Amino acid sequence: MRIIKNFGIVAGLAAFAASGVAAQDQSTNRVAAKTDWSVFVEDNPTECWGVSTPKETVNSRDGRVVAVNRGQTLLMVFYRPSAGAKGQVAFTGGYPFKSGSTVNMDISGNTFELFTEGEWAWPATTEDDSKIITAMKRGADAVLSGQSGRGTDTKDTFSLLGFTAAVEDAAKRCGG
């Protein structure tokens, strides 16, 4: 099991997922903004992460676009020195994924598979994390496609503007 299962950042990101200045006013652990990405830091244990929300979301069922109620949808890379996490990619789709499903991640034509559990998805290995981070540094956007437990297909497009600066800042703040 990857470290994300014990990762306690969701509560800290609640304000980030909100829009506008109100989110900045509510958040006490956001330490930097890098274009479309933000950097957060928590203590005890020390955790640092770069995170973004999608620029575009399409939800469909049986080939038709549908309106659905989703929670926070976030793409992040995090560091937790005490657990040896040095750049772990994680995605939360804002809904429980279909049991046994995977999320497809496309970064400028490079495709990766993320494994799911509950509302979270992440790469299988640290080597996959490194490959994805390299692709994200070179790409313009990341498109993540998954399926909910209710059969809704989702496609979330994240801008990668500011990704490199955010992930390097997060790594530096956590001694990486």
C-alpha positions in Angstrom: 0.0 0.0 0.0 1.3 3.4 -1.0 1.5 6.1 1.7 -1.5 8.0 0.4 -3.8 5.8 2.5 -2.5 7.5 5.6 -2.0 10.9 4.1 -4.0 13.5 6.0 -4.1 16.4 3.5 -7.7 16.3 2.4 -8.9 18.5 5.3 -6.1 21.0 4.6 -7.1 21.2 1.0 -10.8 21.9 1.6 -10.3 25.6 1.4 -8.1 25.3 -1.7 -10.8 23.6 -3.6 -13.1 26.5 -3.1 -12.7 29.3 -5.6 -11.4 32.8 -5.4 -9.9 34.9 -2.6 -12.0 33.2 0.1 -10.0 30.0 -0.3 -6.7 31.9 0.3 -8.2 33.6 3.3 -9.3 30.3 4.9 -6.2 28.3 4.2 -3.4 28.7 6.8 -0.9 26.2 5.2 -0.7 27.5 1.6 2.8 28.9 1.3 3.1 29.7 -2.4 1.1 30.0 -5.7 2.8 29.0 -8.9 0.4 29.9 -11.8 -2.1 27.1 -11.8 -0.5 25.2 -8.9 -0.2 25.9 -5.2 2.2 24.7 -2.6 1.1 23.6 0.9 3.2 22.6 4.0 2.0 20.9 7.2 4.0 20.1 10.3 3.9 17.0 12.6 4.7 15.1 10.5 6.2 17.4 7.9 4.5 17.2 4.6 4.8 19.3 1.5 2.8 19.1 -1.7 2.0 20.9 -5.0 -1.6 20.7 -5.9 -4.0 21.9 -8.6 -7.7 21.7 -9.5 -8.9 20.8 -13.0 -9.4 23.5 -15.6 -12.1 21.4 -17.4 -14.3 18.6 -16.3 -16.6 16.4 -18.4 -18.9 13.8 -16.8 -20.7 11.4 -19.1 -22.9 8.3 -18.9 -23.7 6.2 -22.0 -21.9 8.7 -24.2 -24.0 11.6 -23.0 -22.7 14.5 -20.9 -24.4 14.5 -17.5 -24.4 16.8 -14.4 -23.1 15.0 -11.3 -22.3 16.0 -7.8 -18.6 15.4 -7.2 -16.4 16.4 -4.2 -12.9 17.8 -4.5 -11.0 16.9 -7.6 -7.3 17.4 -7.1 -4.0 16.3 -8.7 -1.0 16.5 -6.4 2.6 15.5 -5.8 3.6 15.2 -2.2 6.6 14.7 0.0 6.7 13.3 3.5 10.4 12.9 4.6 9.5 10.7 7.7 7.9 8.1 5.5 10.4 8.3 2.6 7.9 9.8 0.2 9.9 11.9 -2.2 7.5 13.0 -5.0 4.4 10.7 -4.9 1.7 11.5 -7.4 -1.9 11.3 -6.2 -5.3 12.0 -7.7 -8.7 12.3 -6.0 -11.6 12.3 -8.4 -14.2 13.5 -5.9 -16.1 10.2 -5.9 -15.5 6.6 -5.1 -14.0 4.9 -8.2 -15.4 1.7 -9.6 -14.0 -1.2 -7.7 -10.9 -2.7 -9.4 -10.8 0.1 -12.0 -7.8 2.3 -13.0 -7.5 5.9 -14.0 -5.8 6.7 -17.3 -3.5 9.7 -17.2 -2.5 11.3 -20.5 0.3 13.9 -20.5 1.0 15.2 -24.1 0.5 11.7 -25.5 2.4 9.8 -22.8 -0.1 7.6 -21.0 0.1 6.2 -17.5 -2.1 4.0 -15.4 -3.1 4.9 -11.8 -4.6 2.3 -9.5 -7.6 3.2 -7.4 -8.9 2.7 -3.9 -11.9 4.5 -2.7 -11.7 8.1 -4.0 -7.9 8.0 -4.5 -5.7 6.9 -7.4 -1.9 6.7 -7.7 0.9 5.0 -9.7 2.0 1.5 -8.7 5.6 2.3 -8.0 8.0 5.1 -7.1 9.6 4.6 -10.6 6.2 5.4 -12.1 5.9 8.5 -9.9 9.3 9.7 -11.3 8.2 9.0 -14.9 5.0 10.9 -14.5 6.6 13.9 -12.8 9.1 14.1 -15.6 6.3 14.0 -18.2 4.4 16.6 -16.2 7.4 19.0 -16.2 7.5 18.7 -20.0 3.8 18.8 -20.7 1.2 21.4 -21.1 -1.7 19.6 -19.4 -2.7 16.3 -17.8 -5.9 14.6 -18.7 -7.2 12.0 -16.2 -10.0 9.7 -17.1 -11.8 7.4 -14.7 -15.1 5.7 -13.8 -17.2 6.1 -10.7 -18.8 3.3 -8.8 -22.1 4.5 -10.3 -20.8 4.1 -13.9 -20.1 7.8 -14.7 -17.1 8.3 -16.9 -15.1 11.4 -15.9 -12.4 13.3 -17.8 -10.5 16.0 -15.9 -8.0 18.3 -17.6 -5.3 19.9 -15.4 -3.1 22.7 -16.6 0.6 22.1 -15.9 1.5 25.8 -16.0 3.5 26.4 -12.8 3.8 22.6 -12.1 7.6 22.5 -12.2 8.0 25.5 -9.9 5.4 24.2 -7.4 6.9 20.7 -7.2 10.4 21.9 -6.9 9.3 24.4 -4.1 7.5 21.6 -2.3 10.5 19.3 -2.5 12.9 22.0 -1.3 10.6 22.8 1.7 10.6 19.1 2.7 14.4 18.7 2.3 14.2 17.0 -1.1 
